[in-house]
């Protein structure tokens, strides 16, 4: 799997975002799996099929990058996607039609804060270019202290002026608040 890096300015430092290419074979495989399986198991604010697709694609690409085998399974995953260096990681991926910017936010559904997970990797899938940007990572404690909490139903406005209402309590953390992915 090819990856490349690009630099962007952050408040404190220059950081690197890893770019992974998404191949069509994997996209078809994930869609085929989701046709007969539902991996949304929170009971509140579960993702629709498109959101499940984006999330599962991000998870698989990150596992591949870390040389961790992926097995499709239905049901609750325990709140994390894989273990690396003794820590439990959960991959969070947002679908977009553009490449991420340092000031773009990653949304974290607040219902997941109590899950057994140590660290989160945040990604952004550009659905037009089939590129997964691995924006960075944080520990659970860093997410709580760096992120901004918003309540269910609160309206949020995107940088393009469009807006939406939150379907769950949500923590937002900007890309430039994440730790450098290469520091893992």
C-alpha positions as CSV (number, residue, x, y, z in Angstrom):
1,X,0.0,0.0,0.0
2,X,1.5,3.4,-1.0
3,X,1.5,6.3,1.3
4,X,2.9,9.8,1.0
5,X,3.2,12.7,3.4
6,X,2.5,16.4,3.3
7,X,3.2,19.1,5.8
8,X,0.8,21.6,7.3
9,X,1.1,24.4,9.9
10,X,-0.2,23.8,13.4
11,X,-0.4,26.2,16.3
12,X,2.6,24.7,18.0
13,X,4.5,22.8,15.3
14,X,4.7,21.5,11.8
15,X,3.1,18.1,11.6
16,X,2.7,15.4,9.0
17,X,-0.5,13.9,7.7
18,X,-0.1,10.5,6.2
19,X,-2.0,9.8,3.0
20,X,-3.2,6.3,2.1
21,X,-4.6,5.4,-1.3
22,X,-7.9,3.5,-1.3
23,X,-8.2,0.9,-3.9
24,X,-11.5,0.0,-5.7
25,X,-11.2,-3.7,-4.7
26,X,-11.3,-2.9,-1.0
27,X,-14.2,-0.4,-1.5
28,X,-16.3,-3.1,-3.3
29,X,-15.4,-5.7,-0.6
30,X,-16.5,-3.3,2.2
31,X,-19.8,-2.4,0.5
32,X,-20.5,-6.1,-0.2
33,X,-19.9,-6.9,3.5
34,X,-22.2,-4.0,4.7
35,X,-25.0,-5.1,2.4
36,X,-25.7,-8.0,4.8
37,X,-24.1,-6.7,8.0
38,X,-24.8,-3.8,10.4
39,X,-21.7,-2.7,12.4
40,X,-23.5,0.2,14.1
41,X,-24.0,-1.1,17.6
42,X,-24.1,1.9,20.0
43,X,-27.9,1.9,20.1
44,X,-27.8,5.7,20.0
45,X,-26.4,7.8,17.1
46,X,-25.5,4.7,15.1
47,X,-24.1,5.5,11.7
48,X,-26.0,4.9,8.5
49,X,-24.6,2.6,5.8
50,X,-22.5,5.4,4.3
51,X,-21.0,6.3,7.7
52,X,-20.4,2.7,8.4
53,X,-18.6,2.3,5.1
54,X,-16.3,5.3,5.7
55,X,-15.5,4.1,9.2
56,X,-14.8,0.5,8.3
57,X,-12.7,1.5,5.3
58,X,-10.6,3.8,7.5
59,X,-10.2,1.0,10.1
60,X,-9.1,-1.5,7.5
61,X,-6.6,0.9,5.9
62,X,-5.1,1.7,9.3
63,X,-4.9,-1.9,10.3
64,X,-3.2,-2.7,6.9
65,X,-0.7,0.1,7.5
66,X,0.2,-1.3,10.9
67,X,0.3,-4.9,9.5
68,X,-2.6,-6.0,11.6
69,X,-4.9,-8.5,10.1
70,X,-8.5,-7.5,9.7
71,X,-11.4,-10.0,10.2
72,X,-14.9,-8.9,9.4
73,X,-17.1,-9.4,12.4
74,X,-20.6,-8.3,13.3
75,X,-21.4,-7.1,16.8
76,X,-19.8,-4.8,19.3
77,X,-16.0,-4.6,19.0
78,X,-15.5,-3.7,22.7
79,X,-14.8,0.0,21.9
80,X,-11.5,-0.4,20.1
81,X,-10.3,-1.6,16.8
82,X,-6.8,-3.0,17.5
83,X,-4.0,-3.2,20.0
84,X,-0.6,-1.7,19.2
85,X,2.3,-1.6,21.6
86,X,0.0,-2.7,24.4
87,X,-2.5,0.1,23.9
88,X,-6.1,-0.1,22.6
89,X,-6.7,2.1,19.6
90,X,-10.0,3.1,17.9
91,X,-9.9,4.6,14.4
92,X,-12.3,7.4,13.8
93,X,-12.9,8.4,10.1
94,X,-15.0,11.2,8.6
95,X,-16.1,11.2,5.0
96,X,-15.5,14.5,3.1
97,X,-15.4,15.7,-0.4
98,X,-12.2,17.7,0.1
99,X,-8.8,17.2,1.7
100,X,-8.6,18.1,5.4
101,X,-7.2,21.4,6.6
102,X,-5.5,22.0,10.0
103,X,-8.5,23.8,11.3
104,X,-11.0,21.1,10.3
105,X,-12.6,19.3,13.2
106,X,-13.0,15.6,13.8
107,X,-16.3,14.6,15.5
108,X,-16.2,12.1,18.3
109,X,-19.6,10.8,19.5
110,X,-19.7,11.4,23.3
111,X,-21.4,8.0,24.0
112,X,-18.1,6.3,23.2
113,X,-16.0,8.0,25.9
114,X,-16.6,5.3,28.4
115,X,-15.5,2.5,26.1
116,X,-12.4,0.6,26.9
117,X,-9.9,2.4,24.6
118,X,-6.6,4.2,25.3
119,X,-6.0,6.1,22.1
120,X,-7.8,7.4,19.0
121,X,-6.5,7.8,15.4
122,X,-8.5,10.4,13.4
123,X,-8.7,10.1,9.7
124,X,-10.5,11.9,6.8
125,X,-11.6,10.1,3.7
126,X,-11.8,12.2,0.6
127,X,-14.6,10.4,-1.3
128,X,-13.8,12.2,-4.6
129,X,-10.1,11.3,-4.7
130,X,-10.1,8.0,-2.8
131,X,-7.4,9.2,-0.4
132,X,-7.4,8.6,3.3
133,X,-5.7,11.3,5.3
134,X,-4.4,10.1,8.7
135,X,-4.6,13.3,10.5
136,X,-3.2,12.3,13.9
137,X,-3.9,10.7,17.2
138,X,-4.7,11.5,20.8
139,X,-5.1,9.7,24.1
140,X,-8.5,9.5,25.7
141,X,-7.4,12.1,28.3
142,X,-6.1,14.4,25.6
143,X,-9.3,14.2,23.7
144,X,-11.2,15.2,26.8
145,X,-9.0,18.2,27.5
146,X,-8.3,19.4,24.0
147,X,-11.7,18.7,22.5
148,X,-14.8,21.0,22.7
149,X,-18.0,19.4,23.9
150,X,-21.3,20.2,22.2
151,X,-24.8,18.9,23.2
152,X,-27.2,16.8,21.2
153,X,-29.3,19.0,18.8
154,X,-26.8,21.9,18.8
155,X,-26.3,23.4,15.4
156,X,-22.8,23.3,14.0
157,X,-21.6,25.3,11.0
158,X,-18.9,24.0,8.6
159,X,-16.2,26.2,7.1
160,X,-18.2,26.3,3.8
161,X,-21.2,27.8,5.5
162,X,-23.4,24.7,5.6
163,X,-24.7,23.5,8.9
164,X,-26.2,20.5,10.6
165,X,-27.6,19.5,14.0
166,X,-25.7,17.1,16.2
167,X,-27.4,13.7,16.6
168,X,-25.5,13.0,19.9
169,X,-23.3,14.7,22.4
170,X,-20.1,15.4,20.4
171,X,-16.5,16.3,21.1
172,X,-14.8,18.2,18.4
173,X,-11.1,18.2,18.1
174,X,-9.2,20.1,15.3
175,X,-6.5,18.4,13.2
176,X,-3.9,20.9,14.5
177,X,-4.7,19.7,18.1
178,X,-3.8,16.1,17.3
179,X,-0.5,14.4,17.9
180,X,1.7,13.7,14.9
181,X,0.9,10.3,13.5
182,X,4.6,9.6,13.1
183,X,5.1,9.8,16.8
184,X,3.4,6.5,17.3
